């Protein structure tokens, strides 16, 4: 199913994080001014859309998860998550390519700082679209007496990036205009692919956190 969504709000604090500023450091006034200016005018460059499908989980064997439609995920972390679920939602979301083209043109013109700010706004917008998808699915499943897990993307923990192919196969990524490179990177870059487990409220799947059993303390995705 392909859906478009409007009214995506940009999180300025998140933009600052994407620019490399820590939570306890205030960016220079020039950067804050650029962020405000670009956020104000970036909406016409953002074309949020997402495509999703919900699949039955057939079985979990060791670190392999078998999904209807001959979809197989191989990951210890994902297997531990989905063995608590009956279904899995697979989605691909994007903000389109207009913003990244504009950021590229700014860089070509030597406006490196402006390009970096716009690129960070694009990254924040892409995450907000994914948040929107997760929120909508949460509302839908809650009405059915179910709950959802946090979202997980290929490349996270031990889930190899090559499994992007399985996600695109499940959803049909072309419906959002997103395609994969040979290295399994997404074009447009400001896109998100992920799964969300769906289970009973008693499964406690909404609190699943693999970081509790992982010793890698310097991981940027640590929760």
C-alpha angles and dihedrals in degrees: 000000000000118000133177121209131194136192096055107172119214117229106221093196090054090050089055090052091052087052089056101257117139121228092254096050122080113216119235117277091250092058093047090050091050091049091052092046095048095042088053092055103029097085094083088057094052119084104175119198138151140191125203146171134192117222133187117244107232099189146323120230116181106304094344125095119196115207128188113270094045092286114152126187117193113199134111091220094049092044091053089051099045097043084073092053138073097201139024129210116215119194143172119200133180145171092217126242104281095093095048091049089053091048090050092052091050090053091048088054090053095254093130098158092048090048092051092050093050091046090052090050088053092052091050092048091051090053091047091054089052089048088052091053091049091049093050092049090047091055092048095049094042088059087056094051092254134115136215135226127232111276123263129197132201109269091042116121109322095341105114118229089234088076087077084089091062092050092050090046090053096047105027098238095206089076089075095039090249119133136181127241121220087264090055095250118141127246117231089045094214092075135109129210119188149142129234122198118227119205146143117294088244090060092074087217091144089070097047108137120170090188089078090070097037124093096199099112097174095058110130090213094053112138 
